[in-house]
Amino acid sequence: MSRISVDEARELWLRADDEELKRLAGDVRARYHDQNRATYMVMRIINYTNVCVAQCDYCAFYVLPNQDGGYVLSREDVFAKIDELVEFGGDLVAFNGGFNPRLPLDYYCDLFASVRERYGERVEFYALTVAEFVFLADRARISYAEAAERLREAGVYWITGGGSEILTEDFRARHAKWKYTVADYFEAQRAIIEAGLNTTATMVIGFDETLDERLEHLQRTRDFQDEGGGLFSFLCWTYKPYGTAFGGREISPQEYWRWIALSRIFLDNMRHIRTSVLTQNEEAFRALDYGADDFDLPIEDEVTQKAGARISLDLAGLLAIPARLGYEVEYRRAERPAALTAQ
């Protein structure tokens, strides 16, 4: 099939049944992957601090500066969490903590350098989200290019696309007015790629976003990928409303599967479409039938757990589910960026 427009995507969403979406998504998936194969990772999200000034109304995790309950993990605590991940058979860590004004860029560079020194290539880590990266660069009063260079020198290979949620200015004005703009987000992500680091695309659905806002997010992502091709994967997950100021309710698994299918069809320049076990649990694996090809098995993420996410540590039991669906799953590692491999 040829590339579809936003109008055609809207029509598919509104008119196509599940079988048609599955078929079209499967056709695009087959350009990159064997029909009955999928890959996965075992990982841990380390929430190194819960102090944040962004005040997003969909977050149940953050504590403002000087409020009770705020914390910053010690380096020993971070190492203990990584060691436990390794015992589970995992090798990917993602750091996520929000906008803590008391932690300078040097704190992050020292932390990441110590992780790289201790674990070398045995463990890979997603150092920050783009959202945190923007905040740190602004606080340090340096360019995004300079910030990316500092982090690369500290041993960072990956900065993920987390913090995107829905990439429209109206959505950010409603829910995250103290966060960066959409233009900031993509400017920073371009600097990350130009520094030779890997990055990803992400999306969260199930707030109060309109279909047009969802489609704008996909259009911006596809356009960005067309410009340089630097996005490794696209991960979509669902909003967890429990304990948040915004509240609301969760969308159905079927709506999630359908959106994964539409994302695969529309994002025809994205090799990896990832399904979220963190927010969909056992239902996440059905998204493999709707165009997804990859997933991770998380053992911790306080941010989503505070909002109601449920994490199972029965990894063998989880992996049995895609097997019952007819998929052969293979473990994969986060790759070192090509630009840094030759160094």
C-alpha positions in Angstrom: 0.0 0.0 0.0 1.1 3.6 -0.6 1.7 6.2 2.1 -1.6 7.5 3.6 -2.5 11.0 4.4 -3.9 12.4 7.6 -7.4 12.5 6.1 -7.1 8.9 5.0 -5.8 7.9 8.5 -8.9 9.6 10.0 -11.2 7.7 7.7 -9.5 4.4 8.6 -9.9 5.1 12.3 -13.5 6.0 12.0 -14.6 3.5 9.4 -12.3 0.5 9.3 -13.1 -2.6 11.3 -10.4 -4.5 13.3 -9.7 -7.0 10.6 -9.0 -4.3 8.0 -6.7 -2.5 10.4 -4.9 -5.7 11.3 -4.4 -6.6 7.6 -3.1 -3.1 6.6 -0.8 -2.9 9.6 0.5 -6.4 8.9 1.4 -5.4 5.3 3.5 -2.5 6.6 5.0 -4.6 9.4 6.0 -7.2 6.8 8.3 -4.7 5.1 10.6 -4.9 8.2 9.9 -8.1 10.1 9.0 -11.7 9.7 5.3 -12.3 10.3 5.5 -14.5 13.3 8.6 -13.1 15.1 8.9 -10.4 17.7 11.7 -9.1 20.0 11.7 -8.0 23.6 13.9 -6.6 26.4 13.9 -6.9 30.2 14.4 -3.5 31.7 14.0 -1.3 34.8 13.0 2.3 35.0 14.9 4.0 37.8 13.2 7.0 39.1 16.2 8.8 40.5 14.2 11.6 42.0 10.5 12.5 42.5 11.1 16.2 42.8 9.7 18.0 39.8 8.4 21.5 39.0 6.6 20.8 35.8 3.3 20.2 37.6 1.7 18.1 34.8 -1.9 17.3 35.9 -1.7 13.8 34.6 1.2 12.8 36.9 0.7 11.1 40.3 4.4 10.8 41.0 5.9 14.2 41.5 6.6 16.2 44.7 7.4 19.9 44.6 10.6 21.2 46.1 10.5 21.5 49.9 7.4 19.3 50.1 7.5 16.2 52.3 8.4 12.9 50.6 10.9 14.2 48.1 14.0 12.2 47.4 17.1 11.8 45.3 18.6 8.3 45.1 22.1 7.8 46.1 24.6 6.3 43.7 24.6 3.1 45.9 20.8 2.9 45.6 21.1 3.2 41.8 23.7 0.5 41.6 21.6 -1.8 43.8 18.7 -1.4 41.4 20.8 -2.2 38.4 22.3 -5.2 40.1 18.8 -6.5 40.8 17.9 -6.0 37.2 20.9 -8.1 36.1 19.8 -10.9 38.4 16.4 -10.9 36.6 18.3 -11.4 33.3 17.8 -7.8 32.1 20.4 -5.4 30.8 18.5 -2.1 30.1 18.0 0.8 32.5 15.9 3.9 31.8 16.4 6.9 34.1 13.4 9.1 34.6 12.8 11.7 37.3 11.4 14.9 36.0 12.5 18.5 36.5 14.4 18.8 39.8 15.9 22.3 40.0 18.4 21.3 42.6 20.2 18.8 40.3 22.6 20.4 37.9 23.9 18.9 34.7 27.1 17.9 36.5 25.0 15.6 38.7 23.8 13.7 35.7 27.1 13.5 33.9 28.8 12.2 37.1 26.0 9.6 37.6 26.0 8.3 34.1 29.8 8.2 33.9 29.8 6.1 37.1 27.2 3.7 35.6 29.3 3.4 32.4 32.5 2.8 34.4 30.9 0.2 36.7 29.0 -1.8 34.1 30.7 -1.0 30.8 28.8 -2.6 27.9 27.1 -5.2 30.1 24.3 -2.9 30.9 22.8 -0.2 28.6 20.9 2.8 29.8 18.5 5.4 28.5 20.0 8.3 30.2 17.1 10.8 30.1 14.0 11.7 28.3 14.0 14.6 25.8 11.8 16.5 28.3 14.4 16.2 31.0 17.2 17.0 28.5 15.5 20.3 27.6 15.1 21.3 31.2 18.7 20.5 32.0 20.1 22.5 29.0 17.9 25.5 29.9 18.9 25.4 33.5 22.6 25.2 32.6 22.1 28.0 30.0 23.8 26.1 27.3 22.6 25.0 23.8 21.1 21.6 23.2 24.2 20.7 21.1 26.5 21.5 24.1 24.3 19.5 26.5 24.3 16.5 24.2 28.1 16.7 23.9 28.5 16.8 27.7 26.3 13.8 28.1 28.0 11.9 25.3 31.4 12.5 27.0 29.9 11.0 30.1 29.2 7.7 28.3 25.6 8.3 27.3 24.4 6.6 24.1 20.6 7.0 24.4 18.2 9.8 25.2 14.6 8.6 24.7 11.6 10.5 23.3 9.8 10.3 26.7 7.8 13.3 27.9 6.1 13.8 24.5 2.6 12.6 25.6 0.6 14.4 22.8 2.7 16.7 20.7 0.3 19.6 20.2 0.5 23.0 21.7 -3.2 22.9 22.8 -2.6 19.7 24.7 0.4 21.1 26.5 -1.5 24.3 27.4 -4.3 22.2 29.0 -2.1 19.8 30.9 1.5 20.8 31.1 1.9 24.5 30.7 5.2 24.6 32.5 6.7 22.1 30.1 8.6 22.9 26.9 6.8 23.6 23.6 6.5 21.1 20.8 9.1 23.2 18.8 11.5 22.9 21.8 11.0 19.1 21.8 11.9 18.6 18.2 14.8 21.1 18.3 16.3 19.2 21.2 15.8 15.8 19.6 17.5 17.0 16.4 20.5 18.1 18.5 20.6 14.7 20.2 20.7 12.9 16.9 23.3 15.3 15.4 25.5 14.5 18.4 25.5 10.9 17.4 23.2 9.6 20.1 20.2 7.3 19.7 16.7 8.4 20.4 13.1 7.2 20.1 9.6 8.4 19.5 6.9 8.0 22.1 3.2 8.8 22.5 0.6 8.5 25.3 -3.1 8.2 24.6 -6.2 8.2 26.7 -6.3 11.7 28.2 -8.8 14.0 26.7 -7.0 14.4 23.4 -9.0 14.7 20.2 -8.5 12.4 17.2 -7.1 15.5 15.4 -4.5 15.9 18.1 -3.5 12.3 17.9 -3.1 12.5 14.2 -1.1 15.7 14.5 1.3 13.8 16.8 1.7 11.1 14.2 2.2 13.6 11.4 4.9 15.5 13.3 6.6 12.2 14.1 6.6 11.0 10.5 7.8 14.3 9.2 10.6 14.4 11.7 11.6 10.8 10.7 11.5 11.8 7.0 13.9 14.6 7.6 16.7 12.6 9.1 15.6 9.0 10.0 17.1 9.2 13.5 14.3 7.7 15.5 14.9 4.1 16.4 11.4 3.1 17.4 7.9 4.3 18.3 6.4 3.4 21.6 2.8 4.1 22.5 1.3 3.6 25.9 -1.8 4.5 27.7 -2.6 7.0 30.4 -3.1 5.7 33.9 -5.5 8.1 35.7 -5.4 6.9 39.4 -4.1 9.4 41.9 -3.7 12.2 39.3 -5.1 15.7 39.4 -6.7 15.2 36.0 -8.3 11.9 36.7 -10.4 10.3 34.0 -10.6 6.7 33.0 -8.6 4.2 31.1 -9.3 3.5 27.4 -10.1 -0.1 26.4 -7.5 -2.6 25.2 -9.3 -2.7 21.8 -8.9 1.1 21.3 -5.2 0.7 22.2 -4.7 -2.2 19.7 -6.5 -0.2 16.9 -4.2 2.8 17.6 -1.1 0.6 17.4 -2.4 -0.6 14.0 -3.0 3.0 12.7 0.4 4.1 14.0 2.1 1.2 12.1 0.2 2.1 8.9 0.8 5.8 9.1 4.4 5.6 10.4 5.6 3.7 7.4 9.2 5.0 7.9 9.5 3.5 11.4 11.0 0.1 11.7 10.0 -0.7 15.2 6.5 -0.2 16.7 6.5 -1.1 20.4 3.6 -2.3 22.5 3.4 -1.4 26.2 3.4 -4.2 28.7 3.8 -1.6 31.4 0.4 -0.1 30.9 -1.5 -2.9 29.1 -0.1 -5.9 30.9 -1.3 -9.2 29.3 -3.4 -7.3 26.8 -0.2 -5.7 25.3 0.7 -8.8 23.4 -2.4 -8.8 21.2 -1.0 -5.6 19.7 1.5 -7.9 17.9 -1.4 -8.8 15.7 -2.0 -5.1 15.0 1.5 -4.3 13.7 3.7 -4.1 16.8 7.0 -6.0 16.7 8.7 -5.3 19.9 8.1 -4.9 23.7 9.8 -4.7 27.0 9.2 -6.4 30.3 9.7 -3.8 33.0 10.4 -4.8 36.6 9.8 -1.3 38.0 8.5 2.2 37.1 7.3 4.3 40.0 5.8 7.0 37.8 3.2 4.7 36.2 2.9 2.5 39.3 1.8 5.5 41.4 -0.9 6.1 38.8 -2.2 2.6 38.9 0.1 0.5 36.7 0.5 -3.2 37.7 3.9 -4.9 37.1 4.3 -8.7 37.0 7.6 -10.2 37.8 6.6 -13.5 36.3 8.6 -13.0 33.2 8.3 -16.6 32.0 4.5 -16.4 32.4 4.4 -13.2 30.4 6.6 -14.6 27.6 4.3 -17.6 27.3 1.5 -15.3 26.1 3.0 -14.2 22.8 4.0 -17.9 22.3 0.4 -18.9 22.6 -0.5 -16.2 20.1 1.9 -17.9 17.6 4.9 -15.6 17.9 8.5 -16.6 18.3 10.1 -14.1 20.6 13.8 -13.2 20.7 15.7 -11.1 23.3 17.4 -8.1 21.9 19.9 -5.6 23.4 20.0 -1.8 23.0 22.6 -1.2 20.4 25.4 1.3 20.6 24.9 4.1 18.2 26.7 3.6 14.9 28.4 7.0 15.2 30.1 5.9 18.4 30.9 2.3 17.5 33.9 3.3 15.5 35.4 5.4 18.3 
